[in-house]
Amino acid sequence: MTSTDPAGYPSPVPLRVVPPSDGIDLAAAERSAAGFLAALGVDTHSGATADTPARMARAYAEMLSPRSFDLTTFANDEGYDELVLARAIPVQSVCEHHMLPFLGTAHVGYLPGQRILGLSKLARVVEMFARRPQVQERLTKQVADWLHTNLAPRGVGVVIEAEHLCMTVRGVRAGGTSTITSTLMGALREDPRSRAEFLALTTSGPATNGGRYG
């Protein structure tokens, strides 16, 4: 049975999302960071670098720790059937091959079914999968798959554009290069008009939050 709020409208149905974690041992991470830096010839005994191993451990712990959140959905009582799109969601993740960050933006949209999603939760889902060692292709599909499974929309679309430090500060050193990945599911993949609308909205007009589309 669906509960109602005092005004008579259906109450949101929350789902507590707790990202998986194997636990973080900051003390062990700090010791390992000190040994790693020493092996690379970095002096960590001077005044300026004495706390560097601890800072390094805390920084990576933060980058690899997504926050728990309540996934709040609402009954789609009005039968809204047009695209819902959140553009230029900040993406911060770590390349699993070199443990260097990659940064960019995600555009996440869906065609509602029986329920609609609290808008901030689209950004929370992106963060949940980004805050772990990743590759961009997998990240893009994980966000789409999770929304498809947990929201049951008629279609899902995810586009991510990011710059990878493992490509810009080492190796080929191709500064300013961005990588774009996309996953489309349901009607956003199968219906040409819905697909065209989604791709047009994610690649045109001014983007916010530092987005690079425009």
N, C-alpha and C positions, 0 to 999 in steps of 0.2 A: 504494500500500500504506500502511496506517495504522501508524505507529510506536507502541510502547508504552513506558511508564515502567517502572522496576524492579519495581513491584508488579504489573505485568501489565495495567494499565488504559491505555486509549487516551490518547496524549499530546495536549495542546491544540494546535490548529492556529493559529499566530499570523499575522496580516496586518499589516504595518507601514503605518500610515495617516499620510501626510504631507500636511497641509492645503495647498492651493495658496497661493502667495505671490508677489506682484510685487516684493517687496523693499521695505525701509523705509530711507529716507535721513533719519536723525535730524537731521543738520546742516541740511539743506534745510527740514525740518519746523519746526525752531526758528526759522530766518530767516522763514519764512512766518508763524509764530505771532506773532513780534514785529511784523511788518508789519500783521497782522490786528488785533492789540490796539491798535496805534498809530492805525489807521484808525478805531477805535471810541473814541478819546480816552483810552485807558488808558495811564498813565505807567509805562513799564517800566524807568525809570532810577533809581528810588529803591532804597534798601537792601532793602525788603521785596519788591519786585516784579522786581528785576534778573534773577532766575533763573526767573521765571514762564514765559517762552517755552520754555525748556528743559524745565521740568516739564510744561508743557502738551503738548509734543511726545512726551515719554516716556509720559505718561498715555494719549494716544490710540494710540500704538504698542502699548501693553499691551492696550488694549481691542480692538484690531483684529488681534491675533496669537494664534490658537489654537495649542495645543501638539500636537506629534506624539504618537502613541501606538500601542501594539500591540493590534490587535483580536484578542482571544483567544476562540476558540469551542471547545466540547467536544462530543464525540459524545453524543447523547441516548440512551444505552444502556438506560436504564430506561423509555423511552417516555413520559416526562412530557408530559402533554397539557393541563395546566391553565395558567391565566394566570400569567405572570411580570410583576410590576409594580414599578417604582421610582417612588416618590412624592416630590414636593417637591424635585426636582433644581433647584438655583439656576440662574437664567437671567440673564445680563448681556449686553446687546447695545446697539447704537447705531442709532437711527432714521436711515435713509438720507436722509430728507427734510430734517432739521434738524441732524443729527449730535449729537443729545442722547441720553443713555442711556435705555433702558427696562429695568426690573428686575422679576423675578417668579420663578415656579416652573414647572417642567414635570413632568408625570406621563407616563411612557413605559412601555408594556406590550406584550407579544407572546405569542402562542400558539405554543409551540415546534413545529418540524418535526423534521428529522433532527439538528439541532445546537442547543445552548444557548449563551448568551453570558455571558462574565464580567460580573458585575453592574456593576462600576465603569465598564464601557465604555459603558453607556447614558448616563451623565453625560458621558463624553468625546465622544460623538457630538453631544450637545446643544451642548457648548462649541464643537466644530469649526464648526458652522453659525452659532452665535450671535456669535462673535468676528469680525464683519465688518459693514459697513453692511447693515441688514436692515429688513424689515417683518415683523411678527409672523406674518401669514398664511403668507408664504413659508417662514419659519423652521420653522413647525409641519409643513408638508408636506415640506420637505427632510429633516427628521429621520426621518419616517415612510418616505419613499421610499428613503432610504439603508439603513435597517434591512431593508426589504422586499427590496431588491436583494442586499444582502451577507449576510443571514442566512437568507433564504428561509423565514420562519416561515409558519404557517398564517393568521396575522392580526397586524396591528400597530395600536396606538392611541397617539396623542399628544395631550395636552391641555396648553396653555400659558396661564397667567394672569399678566398683567404690567401694571405701571403705567408709563405713558409720560411722561417729563418734558416732551416737546414739547407735551403736552396739559395738564400740571398746573402748569408754571411760566411758560407763555407762552400766547398766544391765548386760548382759553376759560378757562384757569386752573381747571380742574375737578379740584382736589386730591382725592386718595383714589379717583379713578375707576380701575377695573381693566378690562382687556380680556381676553376668553377666546376662544381659538381651538382648534379640534380637527380632527384628521384620523384617520379609521378606514379600515382596509384589510382585505381578505380576510374571514375569519370574524368579525372584530370589527365589520365593517360589515354583513355579509350575514346573520349568525345573530342573531336577536333576543335570545336568552338570553345569548350571549357579549357582545353589545353592551351590554345592560343591566348585566351584571356589571361590565364595565370602567368604565362611567360611574358606577355606584354606588360603586365603590372609589376613584375619583378625586375624588369630591365628598362623601364622608362620612368620619367618624372624624377623629382628631387628625392633622394634618400636621406634619412636622418641617421643620427648616432654614428656619424663617420662613414656611412655607406659609400661605396665607390661607384654605384650605378648613377647614370644620369646623362 
